[in-house]
């Protein structure tokens, strides 16, 4: 873990081994479901989406669980497989769970209601485009964040603000808010943050 100070390394490793075992068990059950779909002849017409509602700190920064604005907690796993989906394709574009609805409707051949803030990522997953959203937002309790796929702005309800360049600073250690080179970026990301906590 990054920035772990309070426990011996062995204890962090033990927790991570247990977590990996749980992931392995989930993987086994996904395999059972896939076998059942194949047995029923439905595998070739089924879109499979595996995700979660949050990440997990796993001891990074001496933090556990979720609900934090840091990337290990705020990032969400997303694996998609099915008809037309590119195999082995990866991307780090900003996405949100809100996009599941439009995606499922799109795969079903239905239109997304215009009032809905949901964007299908079907074309992205099928390799027909390499763009999706410019910025996604998240928040919980006393923090909000805006993320553009590289830079993340975090604002707390007490006014504390942080800007991180995750490409060059994946552990989010260098706050760039006082760097004049990022003034316009901060302004742009701030415009996407909800005004209330």
C-alpha positions as CSV (number, residue, x, y, z in Angstrom):
1,X,0.0,0.0,0.0
2,X,1.1,3.6,-0.6
3,X,1.7,5.7,2.5
4,X,1.0,3.0,5.0
5,X,2.5,3.9,8.4
6,X,0.4,2.5,11.2
7,X,0.7,-1.3,10.7
8,X,3.5,-3.7,9.8
9,X,3.7,-4.4,6.1
10,X,2.8,-8.1,6.7
11,X,-0.6,-7.0,8.1
12,X,-1.4,-4.9,5.0
13,X,-0.3,-7.8,2.8
14,X,-2.6,-10.2,4.8
15,X,-5.6,-8.0,4.2
16,X,-4.8,-7.7,0.5
17,X,-4.4,-11.5,0.2
18,X,-7.9,-11.9,1.8
19,X,-9.3,-9.3,-0.5
20,X,-7.8,-11.0,-3.5
21,X,-9.3,-14.3,-2.3
22,X,-12.7,-12.6,-2.3
23,X,-12.2,-11.3,-5.8
24,X,-11.1,-14.8,-6.9
25,X,-14.4,-16.2,-5.4
26,X,-16.4,-13.6,-7.3
27,X,-14.5,-14.5,-10.5
28,X,-15.4,-18.2,-9.9
29,X,-19.1,-17.3,-9.6
30,X,-19.0,-15.2,-12.7
31,X,-17.7,-18.2,-14.5
32,X,-20.6,-20.3,-13.1
33,X,-23.1,-17.7,-14.5
34,X,-21.3,-17.7,-17.9
35,X,-21.3,-21.5,-18.1
36,X,-25.1,-21.4,-17.4
37,X,-25.7,-18.8,-20.1
38,X,-23.7,-20.9,-22.6
39,X,-25.6,-24.0,-21.6
40,X,-28.9,-22.2,-22.2
41,X,-27.6,-20.9,-25.6
42,X,-27.8,-17.3,-24.5
43,X,-24.1,-16.3,-24.2
44,X,-23.9,-14.9,-27.7
45,X,-26.7,-12.5,-27.2
46,X,-26.0,-11.3,-23.7
47,X,-24.2,-8.2,-22.7
48,X,-22.2,-8.8,-19.5
49,X,-21.3,-5.8,-17.3
50,X,-19.3,-6.2,-14.1
51,X,-18.9,-3.2,-11.9
52,X,-19.1,-1.9,-8.4
53,X,-20.4,1.1,-6.6
54,X,-17.0,2.1,-5.3
55,X,-13.3,1.2,-5.0
56,X,-11.4,0.2,-1.9
57,X,-8.5,2.0,-0.2
58,X,-6.9,-1.3,1.1
59,X,-4.6,0.5,3.4
60,X,-3.4,3.2,1.0
61,X,-2.8,6.4,3.0
62,X,-3.7,4.3,6.0
63,X,-7.3,4.4,4.9
64,X,-9.7,1.5,4.6
65,X,-13.0,1.0,2.9
66,X,-14.5,3.6,0.6
67,X,-16.2,6.9,0.7
68,X,-12.9,8.8,0.1
69,X,-12.1,11.2,-2.8
70,X,-8.8,9.4,-3.4
71,X,-8.5,7.3,-6.6
72,X,-8.4,3.8,-5.1
73,X,-11.8,4.6,-3.4
74,X,-13.5,6.8,-6.0
75,X,-12.5,4.7,-9.1
76,X,-14.9,2.0,-10.0
77,X,-14.1,-1.3,-11.8
78,X,-15.9,-1.8,-15.0
79,X,-15.6,-4.9,-17.3
80,X,-17.8,-5.4,-20.3
81,X,-18.1,-8.4,-22.6
82,X,-20.6,-9.5,-25.1
83,X,-21.6,-9.3,-28.8
84,X,-19.5,-6.7,-30.7
85,X,-17.5,-5.6,-27.6
86,X,-13.8,-5.4,-28.4
87,X,-11.9,-8.0,-26.5
88,X,-8.9,-6.8,-24.4
89,X,-9.6,-3.2,-25.1
90,X,-8.8,-0.8,-22.2
91,X,-9.4,2.8,-21.6
92,X,-9.3,5.3,-18.7
93,X,-11.9,7.7,-20.1
94,X,-14.2,9.4,-17.5
95,X,-17.4,7.3,-17.2
96,X,-20.2,7.1,-14.7
97,X,-22.8,4.6,-13.6
98,X,-25.3,7.0,-15.1
99,X,-24.2,5.8,-18.5
100,X,-25.3,2.2,-17.9
101,X,-28.9,3.2,-18.6
102,X,-28.2,4.7,-22.0
103,X,-25.9,1.8,-22.8
104,X,-28.5,-0.8,-22.0
105,X,-31.1,1.0,-23.9
106,X,-28.8,1.4,-26.9
107,X,-27.9,-2.4,-26.9
108,X,-31.7,-3.0,-26.8
109,X,-32.2,-0.8,-29.8
110,X,-34.1,1.9,-27.8
111,X,-33.6,5.6,-27.5
112,X,-32.4,7.3,-24.4
113,X,-34.9,9.9,-23.1
114,X,-33.6,13.4,-23.8
115,X,-34.0,14.5,-20.1
116,X,-31.7,11.8,-18.9
117,X,-28.0,12.5,-18.1
118,X,-26.9,9.2,-19.5
119,X,-24.6,8.6,-22.5
120,X,-24.2,5.2,-24.1
121,X,-20.7,3.8,-24.3
122,X,-21.7,1.1,-26.8
123,X,-19.8,2.8,-29.7
124,X,-16.7,3.2,-27.4
125,X,-16.8,-0.5,-26.4
126,X,-17.2,-1.6,-30.0
127,X,-14.2,0.5,-31.1
128,X,-16.3,3.0,-33.2
129,X,-15.2,6.0,-31.2
130,X,-12.4,6.9,-28.7
131,X,-14.3,9.6,-26.8
132,X,-17.0,9.6,-24.2
133,X,-17.4,12.2,-21.5
134,X,-15.0,15.1,-20.9
135,X,-15.6,15.3,-17.1
136,X,-17.3,13.2,-14.4
137,X,-18.3,14.3,-11.0
138,X,-18.6,12.4,-7.7
139,X,-19.1,13.3,-4.1
140,X,-20.1,12.1,-0.6
141,X,-20.6,13.8,2.7
142,X,-18.1,16.7,2.9
143,X,-16.3,16.4,-0.5
144,X,-17.0,16.8,-4.2
145,X,-14.7,16.0,-7.1
146,X,-14.5,16.6,-10.9
147,X,-12.2,14.4,-13.0
148,X,-11.3,14.8,-16.6
149,X,-9.4,11.5,-17.1
150,X,-6.1,13.0,-16.0
151,X,-6.7,15.9,-13.6
152,X,-8.9,15.6,-10.5
153,X,-10.2,18.5,-8.5
154,X,-11.4,17.8,-5.0
155,X,-13.2,20.4,-2.9
156,X,-14.3,20.0,0.7
157,X,-17.2,21.8,2.3
158,X,-14.7,23.8,4.4
159,X,-13.2,25.3,1.1
160,X,-10.0,23.2,1.0
161,X,-9.3,22.4,-2.6
162,X,-6.9,20.0,-4.2
163,X,-5.8,19.5,-7.9
164,X,-3.9,16.4,-8.8
165,X,-2.4,15.3,-12.1
166,X,-3.0,11.5,-11.9
167,X,-0.8,10.8,-14.9
168,X,2.3,12.2,-13.2
169,X,1.2,11.8,-9.6
170,X,-0.9,8.6,-9.3
171,X,-0.7,8.7,-5.5
172,X,-2.2,12.2,-5.4
173,X,0.6,13.7,-3.3
174,X,1.2,17.1,-5.0
175,X,-1.5,19.7,-4.8
176,X,-1.4,21.9,-7.9
177,X,-4.0,24.5,-6.9
178,X,-1.4,27.2,-6.3
179,X,0.3,26.6,-9.7
180,X,-0.7,29.5,-12.1
181,X,-0.3,27.1,-15.0
182,X,-3.5,25.3,-13.8
183,X,-5.7,28.3,-13.2
184,X,-7.9,27.8,-16.2
185,X,-8.2,24.0,-15.6
186,X,-9.2,24.6,-12.0
187,X,-11.9,27.1,-13.2
188,X,-13.2,24.6,-15.8
189,X,-13.3,21.7,-13.3
190,X,-14.9,23.9,-10.6
191,X,-17.8,24.8,-13.0
192,X,-18.8,21.1,-13.0
193,X,-18.9,20.7,-9.2
194,X,-22.3,20.8,-7.5
195,X,-22.8,24.1,-5.6
196,X,-24.2,22.5,-2.5
197,X,-22.9,19.8,-0.1
